[in-house]
Amino acid sequence: MRIRVDGEICQGHTLCAMSAPDLFVLSDEDGHAQAIHEEVPAGQEDRAREAVRSCPEQAILVLSDEPAVGAVR
C-alpha cells in the first residue's frame, strides 16, 4: 500500500497525523501534512486507512500497485 498527500488539497486539519503519527509529518510553516514514506510499512495499513477516512478534504491518495483499469487517482 502506498499513500501520498495532495498538497494542493490539504488544509492542515492534522487529523491524519493524529490518527497515524508514524505515517505523516506536519509542516512547521503551514501545518500541511506529508507522508513520511510513500510505502506504508507492514502492519500500518489500518492506520493509513483510518487517516484516509479522517481527512475532511480527502487529500490523502491511496496509490495502487495494481495495473490501472480506467482512471486511477
Secondary structure, DSSP 8 states (H G I E B T S, - for coil): -EEEE-TTT-----HHHHH-TTTEEE-TTT--EEES-SB--TT-HHHHHHHHHH-TT--EEEE-SS---S---
